[in-house]
Amino acid sequence: MADPTDDQTNQEPEVGPWFWFDPPEPQEPDFAAVYKSWNMCPLSGPALPSGAKCLISSAVFTMEMLTTAAKRSDTEYFQQVLPWLNTYADIYKVNTKLRVAHFLAQTASESSLANVKEKLMYSVKDMLAIFSNKPKKDGTYPHPKLRETPEKYAMHPEALANYVYSNRMHNGNEESGDGFKYRGRGVIQLTGKCNYEGFTRRHNNFYPKDQHDFVAKPDLITDYLRYGIEAAFVFWDMNNINAFCTDDPQLKGVEAVTSIVNGGDNALRHRKQVYQLLINKFGK
């Protein structure tokens, strides 16, 4: 994955324009002092305090889009998600209906827009279907140990993650524990030590008053909704995914974005269905 080099992330974002919101009760003590005197929230700029109900007139993500993509009835959760989505959408230019359709097609398939950790609790059948289903050119299958000793990995999330994610994405070997430590998190399922390193650099450059080491403390991403959503947009930007957000009859754009986000083509059919549904309903 490319290192973050975009100059816009090496400085505090510009503040404003401003819109009123009802200040929430502090949910995250680390941010209480920063936001305690705010009674407005920015369309872009420093992230919103948890629970803020921001009235952003140019919001590109809407409640109807979220419920269409994720097919969830939990609108209360989506009310919490929307301000964060629209804040980071503005910063990272996921700001057209076409790009939103691509973003939601991926996050709906990866996590149903929930800020969760990758579970990796698979039966033998599902485990092989996901991690060892297509033979290579030489006829061998990826991750051969899953076929040789499936009982060691099926229904054993830590062992599975440590094996299938080992020796890549800056992770160490199977014994290092990096695979499980840096398994998927957040709405886009940020995976691999290199992505946690990249997110740490981007976040700390953007928010010098909110420094965190997500490599040392990866669970911060799922502990706080803000970070679970921010990580998705940072990953999107680090990989220049906006450039792949095309619309074509064969949905090659969805295939290209899926390859970057998923590292394969898991749930490709579902991603295409969500994308097409959003385009048909909301336009591009």
JOMOKA-V962161 format. One record per helix or strand of 3 or more residues. SS is the DSSP state (A for helix, B for strand). FROM is the first residue (numbers start at 0). TO is the last residue. If there is no record, write none. Layout:
# JOMOKA-V962161
SS & FROM & TO
SS & FROM & TO
This chain:
# JOMOKA-V962161
A & 6 & 9
B & 17 & 19
A & 28 & 34
B & 39 & 41
A & 62 & 69
A & 74 & 90
A & 96 & 110
A & 123 & 130
A & 144 & 147
A & 149 & 152
A & 156 & 163
A & 173 & 175
A & 177 & 180
A & 192 & 205
A & 219 & 222
A & 224 & 237
A & 240 & 243
A & 251 & 261
A & 267 & 281
